[in-house]
Amino acid sequence: MQISLGNKGDYAVRAVLDLAHGYDKGRRKAREISVAMDIPQKYLPQVLGALIRERIVVSVAGPDGGYSLTRSPADVSLLEVVEAAEGPVKNGRCLVRGGPCRWEEKCAVHDSWAAAQDALIERLAGTTFAELVSADVALEAPAG
Protein backbone atom coordinates (compact mmCIF):
# COMPACT_ATOMS: atom_id res chain seq x y z
CA MET A 1 0.00 0.00 0.00
CA GLN A 2 1.18 3.47 -0.80
CA ILE A 3 -0.04 6.74 0.66
CA SER A 4 0.94 9.60 -1.63
CA LEU A 5 -0.37 12.73 -3.26
CA GLY A 6 -1.62 12.80 -6.80
CA ASN A 7 -0.12 15.33 -9.21
CA LYS A 8 -2.67 18.00 -8.33
CA GLY A 9 -1.97 17.67 -4.59
CA ASP A 10 1.79 17.60 -5.16
CA TYR A 11 1.66 20.72 -7.32
CA ALA A 12 -0.67 22.51 -4.90
CA VAL A 13 1.73 21.91 -2.01
CA ARG A 14 4.67 23.11 -4.13
CA ALA A 15 2.79 26.24 -5.27
CA VAL A 16 1.77 27.18 -1.74
CA LEU A 17 5.29 26.52 -0.48
CA ASP A 18 6.61 28.93 -3.13
CA LEU A 19 4.04 31.57 -2.16
CA ALA A 20 4.83 31.03 1.52
CA HIS A 21 8.55 31.57 0.87
CA GLY A 22 7.78 34.92 -0.70
CA TYR A 23 4.85 35.90 1.50
CA ASP A 24 6.43 39.22 2.56
CA LYS A 25 7.63 40.03 -0.96
CA GLY A 26 4.26 40.41 -2.70
CA ARG A 27 2.56 38.62 -5.57
CA ARG A 28 4.19 36.00 -7.77
CA LYS A 29 3.53 35.42 -11.45
CA ALA A 30 2.39 31.96 -12.51
CA ARG A 31 5.50 31.48 -14.63
CA GLU A 32 7.71 32.29 -11.61
CA ILE A 33 5.93 29.67 -9.52
CA SER A 34 6.10 27.19 -12.39
CA VAL A 35 9.84 27.61 -12.90
CA ALA A 36 10.77 27.76 -9.20
CA MET A 37 8.76 24.68 -8.25
CA ASP A 38 9.02 22.66 -11.49
CA ILE A 39 5.26 22.65 -12.07
CA PRO A 40 4.06 22.34 -15.69
CA GLN A 41 2.91 25.84 -16.69
CA LYS A 42 -0.14 24.47 -18.54
CA TYR A 43 -1.33 22.64 -15.40
CA LEU A 44 -0.69 25.41 -12.89
CA PRO A 45 -3.92 27.41 -13.53
CA GLN A 46 -6.01 24.37 -12.51
CA VAL A 47 -4.00 23.96 -9.32
CA LEU A 48 -4.14 27.64 -8.45
CA GLY A 49 -7.86 27.73 -9.31
CA ALA A 50 -8.58 25.07 -6.68
CA LEU A 51 -6.57 27.05 -4.12
CA ILE A 52 -8.43 30.25 -5.03
CA ARG A 53 -11.82 28.53 -4.66
CA GLU A 54 -10.83 27.45 -1.15
CA ARG A 55 -9.65 31.00 -0.33
CA ILE A 56 -6.06 29.93 0.30
CA VAL A 57 -4.70 31.94 -2.61
CA VAL A 58 -5.87 35.15 -4.27
CA SER A 59 -5.09 36.35 -7.77
CA VAL A 60 -4.86 39.87 -9.08
CA ALA A 61 -4.99 40.53 -12.83
CA GLY A 62 -2.81 42.96 -14.69
CA PRO A 63 0.85 43.76 -15.19
CA ASP A 64 1.42 44.16 -11.45
CA GLY A 65 -0.80 41.21 -10.64
CA GLY A 66 -0.06 37.67 -9.70
CA TYR A 67 -0.81 35.21 -6.93
CA SER A 68 -0.41 35.46 -3.17
CA LEU A 69 -1.59 33.73 -0.03
CA THR A 70 -4.73 35.12 1.57
CA ARG A 71 -3.17 34.87 5.02
CA SER A 72 0.11 34.23 6.78
CA PRO A 73 1.89 30.91 6.09
CA ALA A 74 1.55 30.25 9.84
CA ASP A 75 -2.22 30.19 9.32
CA VAL A 76 -2.26 27.82 6.33
CA SER A 77 -2.19 24.10 7.12
CA LEU A 78 -0.86 21.32 4.96
CA LEU A 79 -4.22 19.56 5.39
CA GLU A 80 -6.25 22.39 3.88
CA VAL A 81 -3.97 22.63 0.85
CA VAL A 82 -4.04 18.87 0.25
CA GLU A 83 -7.82 18.78 0.64
CA ALA A 84 -8.28 21.81 -1.64
CA ALA A 85 -6.47 19.93 -4.38
CA GLU A 86 -7.45 16.32 -3.76
CA GLY A 87 -10.61 16.34 -1.67
CA PRO A 88 -11.08 14.95 1.83
CA VAL A 89 -8.19 12.94 3.25
CA LYS A 90 -10.56 10.78 5.31
CA ASN A 91 -11.74 7.82 3.29
CA GLY A 92 -15.25 6.69 4.13
CA ARG A 93 -14.88 3.38 2.34
CA CYS A 94 -14.16 0.21 4.23
CA LEU A 95 -10.61 -1.07 3.94
CA VAL A 96 -11.78 -4.70 3.73
CA ARG A 97 -14.34 -5.19 0.98
CA GLY A 98 -16.51 -8.24 0.49
CA GLY A 99 -16.06 -9.59 4.01
CA PRO A 100 -18.49 -11.77 5.95
CA CYS A 101 -22.06 -10.56 6.42
CA ARG A 102 -21.38 -9.50 10.03
CA TRP A 103 -19.21 -6.74 8.54
CA GLU A 104 -22.12 -4.82 7.03
CA GLU A 105 -21.67 -1.92 9.42
CA LYS A 106 -18.14 -2.33 10.77
CA CYS A 107 -15.31 -4.74 10.01
CA ALA A 108 -12.59 -6.00 12.34
CA VAL A 109 -10.06 -3.57 10.84
CA HIS A 110 -12.28 -0.47 11.15
CA ASP A 111 -11.09 0.94 14.49
CA SER A 112 -7.38 0.57 13.72
CA TRP A 113 -7.76 2.06 10.24
CA ALA A 114 -9.89 4.96 11.51
CA ALA A 115 -7.29 5.74 14.20
CA ALA A 116 -4.52 5.76 11.59
CA GLN A 117 -6.51 8.10 9.36
CA ASP A 118 -7.22 10.39 12.31
CA ALA A 119 -3.51 10.52 13.18
CA LEU A 120 -2.62 11.45 9.59
CA ILE A 121 -5.28 14.17 9.50
CA GLU A 122 -4.14 15.54 12.86
CA ARG A 123 -0.52 15.71 11.68
CA LEU A 124 -1.39 17.40 8.39
CA ALA A 125 -3.70 19.87 10.16
CA GLY A 126 -0.98 20.67 12.70
CA THR A 127 1.67 21.35 10.05
CA THR A 128 1.75 24.93 8.79
CA PHE A 129 3.45 26.37 5.75
CA ALA A 130 5.53 28.57 8.03
CA GLU A 131 7.00 25.36 9.47
CA LEU A 132 7.51 23.93 5.99
CA VAL A 133 9.30 27.09 4.83
CA SER A 134 11.62 26.84 7.86
CA ALA A 135 12.32 23.21 7.10
CA ASP A 136 12.93 24.01 3.44
CA VAL A 137 15.35 26.83 4.28
CA ALA A 138 17.23 24.51 6.64
CA LEU A 139 17.50 21.90 3.89
CA GLU A 140 18.89 24.50 1.47
CA ALA A 141 21.53 25.72 3.96
CA PRO A 142 25.04 24.45 3.25
CA ALA A 143 26.26 21.81 5.69
CA GLY A 144 29.11 22.73 7.87
VOGU-3710 file (C-alpha; in Angstrom, 3 decimals, decimal comma):
1> mqislgnkgd> 0,000/0,000/0,000  1,181/3,473/-0,796  -0,039/6,743/0,661  0,941/9,595/-1,627  -0,365/12,726/-3,261  -1,617/12,804/-6,804  -0,122/15,330/-9,214  -2,669/18,002/-8,327  -1,969/17,670/-4,593  1,785/17,597/-5,159
11> yavravldla> 1,664/20,722/-7,324  -0,670/22,511/-4,897  1,731/21,915/-2,012  4,666/23,105/-4,134  2,791/26,236/-5,273  1,767/27,184/-1,736  5,294/26,522/-0,477  6,607/28,926/-3,126  4,039/31,575/-2,160  4,830/31,028/1,524
21> hgydkgrrka> 8,550/31,566/0,865  7,782/34,924/-0,701  4,851/35,904/1,505  6,429/39,217/2,562  7,628/40,034/-0,958  4,264/40,412/-2,702  2,564/38,617/-5,566  4,189/36,001/-7,770  3,530/35,418/-11,454  2,387/31,959/-12,513
31> reisvamdip> 5,504/31,483/-14,635  7,710/32,292/-11,608  5,927/29,666/-9,518  6,101/27,186/-12,394  9,842/27,609/-12,898  10,774/27,760/-9,201  8,762/24,679/-8,254  9,017/22,658/-11,486  5,261/22,654/-12,073  4,064/22,338/-15,692
41> qkylpqvlga> 2,908/25,844/-16,689  -0,136/24,474/-18,536  -1,332/22,639/-15,402  -0,688/25,412/-12,886  -3,920/27,406/-13,526  -6,007/24,366/-12,506  -4,005/23,958/-9,319  -4,140/27,642/-8,449  -7,861/27,725/-9,309  -8,577/25,067/-6,684
51> lirerivvsv> -6,572/27,054/-4,119  -8,426/30,251/-5,031  -11,820/28,526/-4,660  -10,830/27,452/-1,145  -9,648/31,004/-0,333  -6,058/29,931/0,302  -4,699/31,939/-2,614  -5,873/35,153/-4,268  -5,088/36,351/-7,766  -4,860/39,873/-9,085
61> agpdggyslt> -4,990/40,528/-12,832  -2,807/42,964/-14,694  0,852/43,755/-15,185  1,423/44,163/-11,446  -0,804/41,210/-10,643  -0,063/37,668/-9,700  -0,807/35,209/-6,926  -0,408/35,465/-3,170  -1,594/33,733/-0,031  -4,733/35,123/1,574
71> rspadvslle> -3,172/34,868/5,025  0,109/34,227/6,783  1,888/30,905/6,087  1,550/30,248/9,839  -2,217/30,186/9,321  -2,260/27,819/6,328  -2,186/24,101/7,121  -0,857/21,320/4,965  -4,223/19,560/5,392  -6,253/22,391/3,884
81> vveaaegpvk> -3,967/22,629/0,848  -4,043/18,874/0,248  -7,818/18,778/0,637  -8,277/21,814/-1,635  -6,473/19,932/-4,381  -7,450/16,325/-3,760  -10,615/16,339/-1,669  -11,084/14,953/1,834  -8,195/12,939/3,252  -10,556/10,784/5,305
91> ngrclvrggp> -11,740/7,821/3,285  -15,253/6,695/4,128  -14,877/3,383/2,339  -14,163/0,212/4,231  -10,615/-1,074/3,936  -11,780/-4,695/3,730  -14,345/-5,192/0,978  -16,513/-8,237/0,492  -16,060/-9,586/4,014  -18,487/-11,772/5,949
101> crweekcavh> -22,056/-10,558/6,424  -21,384/-9,499/10,029  -19,209/-6,738/8,544  -22,122/-4,823/7,035  -21,666/-1,920/9,421  -18,143/-2,330/10,774  -15,310/-4,735/10,012  -12,592/-5,996/12,344  -10,064/-3,566/10,836  -12,284/-0,467/11,150
111> dswaaaqdal> -11,092/0,941/14,493  -7,378/0,573/13,717  -7,763/2,056/10,239  -9,889/4,962/11,508  -7,292/5,742/14,204  -4,515/5,757/11,595  -6,513/8,103/9,363  -7,224/10,394/12,307  -3,505/10,524/13,178  -2,624/11,450/9,590
121> ierlagttfa> -5,281/14,168/9,498  -4,139/15,543/12,856  -0,517/15,707/11,683  -1,391/17,405/8,391  -3,704/19,874/10,159  -0,981/20,674/12,695  1,668/21,350/10,053  1,748/24,930/8,788  3,449/26,365/5,748  5,534/28,572/8,033
131> elvsadvale> 7,004/25,361/9,471  7,506/23,931/5,990  9,302/27,093/4,834  11,624/26,845/7,863  12,317/23,206/7,105  12,927/24,009/3,436  15,349/26,827/4,283  17,234/24,509/6,642  17,501/21,902/3,893  18,894/24,498/1,468
141> apag> 21,529/25,717/3,957  25,036/24,447/3,250  26,257/21,810/5,690  29,107/22,734/7,868
//
